[in-house]
Amino acid sequence: MSSTTSSFDAYQSELLSITEQIISRIQSKDVDEVDDMLQQAEDLVKQMGLEARGMDDAIVKRDLLAKVKEYKAQLSKLRSEYESATLFKTDNNSHNNTGSSSILDSQSTVRSQNETLLNARSAIAETEGVAMGITEDLNRQRETMKNAHGRVNEVADMAEKGDGILKGMLRRNKFWQGKLW
């Protein structure tokens, strides 16, 4: 097992632990620290994605990226559950404080904007990771093409030398045939 896979496994273990804590807190309606935990879990998934993209073995890379995709979907679902739980908690508080509806609207707007920003950051990080993977693949392909080009030049040089040798042999053969007849 490579160190990259063991790093991925360590991130995965930590992610599973945090996910269990998040689920437990959402179910018990104790959502005070869940947002920070979700952010930490999302950061772990990003790291797992980078680790997966860094794999050389295409099969392992594909499998790890599939796991990352599953974890992203799971975190998205947990974030929705968290937002529903906090909204429910906020709604209960707003019934107690009827004068705070404008504050709740502002909080909702800010929460929505924060979510949009977090999604944008996530998309940027994912795009950056994909771009890094593509760049690495292109660099490997460029090296392969350089090596192939060098071999083609070597073969062309050897063909020219062979052509020169054959022409010389033909000239000598004609010379000797002319002398013999």
MOVEN-V669832 format. One record per residue. N is the residue number from 1. RES is the residue in one small letter. SS is DSSP state (H for helix, E for strand, L for the rest). NEAR is the number of other C-alpha atoms within 10 Angstrom. Layout:
# MOVEN-V669832
((N	RES	SS	NEAR) (N	RES	SS	NEAR))
This chain:
# MOVEN-V669832
((1	m	L	5) (2	s	L	8) (3	s	H	9) (4	t	H	16) (5	t	H	18) (6	s	H	12) (7	s	H	15) (8	f	H	22) (9	d	H	15) (10	a	H	13) (11	y	H	20) (12	q	H	20) (13	s	H	12) (14	e	H	14) (15	l	H	22) (16	l	H	13) (17	s	H	12) (18	i	H	18) (19	t	H	21) (20	e	H	10) (21	q	H	14) (22	i	H	25) (23	i	H	16) (24	s	H	14) (25	r	H	16) (26	i	H	20) (27	q	H	13) (28	s	L	10) (29	k	L	14) (30	d	L	14) (31	v	L	19) (32	d	L	11) (33	e	L	10) (34	v	H	23) (35	d	H	15) (36	d	H	11) (37	m	H	17) (38	l	H	20) (39	q	H	14) (40	q	H	16) (41	a	H	24) (42	e	H	19) (43	d	H	16) (44	l	H	21) (45	v	H	23) (46	k	H	19) (47	q	H	19) (48	m	H	26) (49	g	H	24) (50	l	H	22) (51	e	H	22) (52	a	H	27) (53	r	H	22) (54	g	L	16) (55	m	L	17) (56	d	L	11) (57	d	L	10) (58	a	H	11) (59	i	H	10) (60	v	H	14) (61	k	H	18) (62	r	H	14) (63	d	H	12) (64	l	H	21) (65	l	H	18) (66	a	H	14) (67	k	H	17) (68	v	H	22) (69	k	H	14) (70	e	H	13) (71	y	H	21) (72	k	H	17) (73	a	H	12) (74	q	H	13) (75	l	H	19) (76	s	H	14) (77	k	H	12) (78	l	H	18) (79	r	H	19) (80	s	H	12) (81	e	H	15) (82	y	H	22) (83	e	H	17) (84	s	H	13) (85	a	H	18) (86	t	H	19) (87	l	H	14) (88	f	H	13) (89	k	H	14) (90	t	H	15) (91	d	H	14) (92	n	H	11) (93	n	H	13) (94	s	H	15) (95	h	H	11) (96	n	H	10) (97	n	L	10) (98	t	H	9) (99	g	H	10) (100	s	H	13) (101	s	H	13) (102	s	H	10) (103	i	H	11) (104	l	H	16) (105	d	H	11) (106	s	H	12) (107	q	H	13) (108	s	H	14) (109	t	H	12) (110	v	H	12) (111	r	H	13) (112	s	H	12) (113	q	H	12) (114	n	H	12) (115	e	H	13) (116	t	H	12) (117	l	H	12) (118	l	H	14) (119	n	H	12) (120	a	H	12) (121	r	H	12) (122	s	H	15) (123	a	H	12) (124	i	H	12) (125	a	H	17) (126	e	H	15) (127	t	H	12) (128	e	H	13) (129	g	H	20) (130	v	H	15) (131	a	H	12) (132	m	H	15) (133	g	H	17) (134	i	H	13) (135	t	H	12) (136	e	H	14) (137	d	H	13) (138	l	H	12) (139	n	H	12) (140	r	H	12) (141	q	H	12) (142	r	H	12) (143	e	H	12) (144	t	H	12) (145	m	H	12) (146	k	H	12) (147	n	H	12) (148	a	H	12) (149	h	H	12) (150	g	H	12) (151	r	H	12) (152	v	H	12) (153	n	H	12) (154	e	H	12) (155	v	H	12) (156	a	H	12) (157	d	H	12) (158	m	H	12) (159	a	H	12) (160	e	H	12) (161	k	H	12) (162	g	H	12) (163	d	H	12) (164	g	H	12) (165	i	H	12) (166	l	H	12) (167	k	H	12) (168	g	H	12) (169	m	H	12) (170	l	H	12) (171	r	H	12) (172	r	H	12) (173	n	H	12) (174	k	H	12) (175	f	H	11) (176	w	H	11) (177	q	H	10) (178	g	H	9) (179	k	H	8) (180	l	H	7) (181	w	L	5))
